[in-house]
Amino acid sequence: MAIETLDIDELASRTGNLYETVAILSKRSRQVSSDMRSELEDKLSYFEGFGPEMEDVRMKEEQEKVSLEYEKKPEPTEIAIDDFLEDKLYYRKPDEE
């Protein structure tokens, strides 16, 4: 994953306030992180019920494969920023209803 410079003015112009943009991105990042964590836990929970069979090399390889798959995914912050820049996020101010 390469480090990429973001145009702060572009991010701030979408909401009118840089701090509001950061708050939106942080909330979305936490959502993505939580979803990814629960998905990983669901996949790894499959391996919990095995006793002596877990010593099998194939079972360990499968578990490692699942873990590596999630390590290769983009970071939640990166996903949140991409969603924001592609206008995939819905956000509103609670006092503007």
N, C-alpha and C positions, 0 to 999 in steps of 0.2 A: 504494500500500500504506500503510494507516494504522497508526500506532503504537498498540499496545493494551497496557494494563496487565494483567499476569498476577498471580494470587493465589499468592504463593510458598508459603504454608502449604498450599494445595491440592496444589501440585506435590510438596512434601516429604512430605505425608501418604501419598501413593501408594507411596512406597518406604520411608518412615521416616527418610530422610536427604536433606537438600537437595543435598549434594555428590554423592551417588549418583545423584540425579535429573539433575543437570547432566552427569554422566559419560554417562549413558544417552542424554540428548538430544544431546550432542556426537557420540557415536558414530553415532547414527542420522542426524544432519545430514550427517556426512561420507559416509555410505553414499548418501544421496539426492543429494548434490553430485556424487559420483563417477558415479552412474548418469546424472544429467542431462548431465554433461560428456561421457561416452562416447556417449550418444545424440546429442548435438549434433555431436560429431566424426564420427560415422557419417553423419549427414545432410549435413554439409559436405564430407565426403570425396568425395561424388558429383561435386562441382564441380572437384576437383583434376585430373582427367584431361583436361580440355579445354585446348587451346592457344589458337589465334586465335579460336575460338568464344567464349571467355570474354569477349572484348571486346563481345560482343553485349549490348545493354541489357537484354533479357529475362532473360539468365542472371544478370546482376548483381542484377536485381530479385528473382529467385527466391532468390538467396543472402541478400539483405537480409531478405526475408520470413521465411526460416528463422531468421535471427539474432534478428529482432524478436519472433518467436513465443516464443523462449526467454527473452528479456528480460522479457516480460510474465508469465511464470510466477512463482508465489510463491517466496520464498527457501527454501533447504533447511532453515534453522532453523525457519521458520514451519511447514513441512510436518512436521518432526519433533515440534514441540510439539503440533500438531493430532493427529497419530497417537498421541502419548502420552496426551493428554486424552481421546481416544475409545477408549482401551484397545485399540489396534491393534498395540501393540508387545509382544513377548515378551522378557522379560529374566529372568535368574536369577543367583544368587550361586554361583560355582563351588565354594565350600566347603560348600554346603548340599545335597550330593547323597547 
